[in-house]
C-alpha cells in the first residue's frame, strides 16, 4: 500500500512538472500588441504545402510584403473571402507582394485541397493540422484572420473576420510603405 502511495505521489509530481514546463514554454503571442495596433515582429512559420511537396516559410519571403490569411475549409466567411484573396494575389503578383493562406486545425489535407480548388486559391497554401501557428499569431478568436507583414517581417495591420478588397488594398500599401 505504501509503494502504491509513493508511485501515485511521484505520478502527481511528474504531471505537475509537465504542466509547469508546458505553461512556461508556450510561444509568446503577438495578439496583445496587434490588438493595440502596434507594429510587432511576425512569428515565423515553416509549414508543409497543402498541395504538392515542399514547405512554405515566412522567413523565406523576407523582402516582400506578405498577406497571411488563416482559414479553414468549414469556415463560412473564409468561403466568401477566398475568391477575393485569389483575385488580389493575381493582381499583385510580381509586385513584391505574396499572399499565403494557412489552413489551420484540420486533420487531413483533403478538405483544404478541395476548398482551394473550389474557391480558386492558387496562391501558396500551407497546412497546419496541429495548430502550431495559432498561439504565436493569436488566432484564438477563430478564422478567418488576415495579417499584413512588411518587407522586414513585421505585422503592420490585422483584420479579424472576412477581409474586404478595401482592407486588402490598404493593408498591402501599408506593408509596402513600412
C-alpha positions in Angstrom: 0.0 0.0 0.0 2.9 2.4 0.8 4.5 1.7 -2.5 1.3 2.5 -4.3 1.1 5.9 -2.5 4.7 6.7 -3.4 4.0 5.8 -7.0 0.9 7.9 -7.0 2.7 10.9 -5.5 5.5 10.5 -8.0 3.0 10.5 -10.8 1.3 13.6 -9.5 4.6 15.4 -9.2 5.6 14.3 -12.7 2.3 15.6 -14.1 2.7 18.9 -12.2 6.2 19.2 -13.7 4.9 18.6 -17.2 2.2 21.2 -16.7 4.7 23.8 -15.4 7.0 23.1 -18.3 4.1 23.4 -20.8 2.9 26.7 -19.3 6.4 28.3 -19.2 7.3 27.1 -22.8 4.3 28.4 -24.6 5.2 30.6 -27.6 4.6 34.2 -26.9 1.5 35.5 -28.8 1.6 38.8 -30.8 -2.2 39.2 -30.2 -2.0 41.8 -27.4 0.3 44.1 -29.4 -1.6 43.6 -32.6 -4.9 44.4 -30.8 -3.3 47.7 -29.7 -2.3 48.4 -33.4 1.4 48.2 -32.5 3.9 47.0 -35.2 5.4 43.8 -34.0 7.7 41.1 -35.4 5.7 38.4 -37.2 6.2 34.9 -35.8 8.0 32.7 -38.3 6.4 29.5 -39.6 7.7 26.7 -41.8 4.8 24.5 -42.8 4.1 21.8 -45.4 2.4 22.9 -48.5 -1.3 22.0 -48.7 -0.8 20.6 -52.2 2.4 19.1 -53.6 5.7 18.8 -51.8 7.8 21.4 -50.1 7.3 23.9 -47.4 6.1 27.5 -47.0 8.2 29.6 -44.8 7.6 33.2 -43.8 11.3 33.9 -43.3 11.9 32.9 -46.9 9.6 35.7 -48.0 11.6 38.5 -46.3 11.9 41.5 -48.6 8.3 41.1 -49.8 5.1 42.3 -48.4 3.2 39.2 -47.3 -0.6 38.8 -46.7 -1.0 35.9 -44.3 -4.5 34.6 -44.2 -5.6 32.0 -41.7 -8.6 29.9 -42.8 -10.4 26.6 -42.6 -12.5 24.7 -45.1 -15.6 24.7 -42.9 -15.5 28.4 -42.3 -18.3 30.3 -44.0 -16.6 33.8 -44.2 -13.5 32.0 -45.5 -15.5 30.7 -48.4 -16.6 34.3 -49.2 -13.2 35.9 -49.0 -11.1 33.3 -50.8 -12.1 34.3 -54.3 -11.3 37.9 -53.4 -7.9 36.9 -52.0 -7.2 34.9 -55.2 -8.0 37.8 -57.4 -5.9 40.1 -55.2 -3.0 37.7 -55.3 -3.1 37.6 -59.2 -3.3 41.4 -59.4 -0.3 41.9 -57.1 1.8 39.1 -58.5 5.2 40.2 -59.5 5.0 43.4 -57.4 6.9 42.2 -54.3 3.6 41.1 -52.7 2.8 37.5 -51.8 -0.5 36.1 -50.4 -0.1 33.0 -48.2 -3.0 31.0 -46.9 -2.7 28.8 -43.8 -5.3 26.0 -43.4 -5.4 25.6 -39.6 -6.6 22.9 -37.3 -7.9 20.4 -39.9 -6.9 16.8 -39.6 -6.4 16.0 -43.2 -5.3 17.8 -46.4 -8.3 16.6 -48.5 -10.9 19.2 -47.3 -8.4 22.1 -47.7 -7.4 20.9 -51.2 -11.0 20.7 -52.3 -11.7 24.1 -50.8 -8.7 25.7 -52.6 -9.8 24.2 -55.9 -13.4 25.2 -55.5 -12.7 28.8 -54.5 -9.7 29.4 -56.8 -6.9 29.7 -54.3 -3.8 29.4 -56.4 -1.5 31.4 -54.1 0.8 29.5 -51.7 -1.2 27.4 -49.2 0.3 25.9 -46.1 -1.2 23.1 -43.9 -1.1 23.4 -40.1 -3.0 20.4 -38.7 -1.5 20.7 -35.2 -2.3 24.5 -34.9 1.4 25.4 -34.3 0.7 28.9 -35.6 -2.5 29.5 -33.6 -0.9 30.6 -30.3 2.0 32.6 -31.7 -0.2 34.5 -34.1 -3.1 34.8 -31.6 -5.7 33.1 -33.8 -7.7 32.1 -30.7 -10.7 34.1 -32.0 -11.1 31.8 -35.0 -10.9 32.1 -38.7 -10.6 34.0 -41.0 -7.9 36.3 -39.9 -5.6 38.2 -42.2 -2.2 39.8 -41.2 -0.2 42.2 -43.3 3.6 41.7 -42.9 6.0 44.3 -44.2 9.3 43.6 -46.0 11.2 43.5 -42.7 8.9 40.8 -41.3 6.7 42.9 -39.1 2.9 42.8 -38.7 1.6 46.2 -39.7 -2.1 45.6 -39.9 -4.6 42.9 -39.0 -8.2 42.0 -40.0 -10.3 39.8 -37.7 -13.0 38.3 -39.8 -13.7 38.4 -43.5 -11.2 40.7 -45.3 -12.6 43.2 -47.8 -11.0 44.4 -51.0 -10.5 47.8 -49.4 -8.8 46.3 -46.4 -6.5 44.2 -48.7 -5.5 47.3 -50.7 -4.9 49.4 -47.6 -3.1 46.7 -45.7 -0.7 45.8 -48.6 0.0 49.5 -49.3 0.9 50.0 -45.6 3.1 46.8 -45.7 4.9 48.2 -48.7 5.5 51.6 -47.1 6.9 50.3 -43.9 
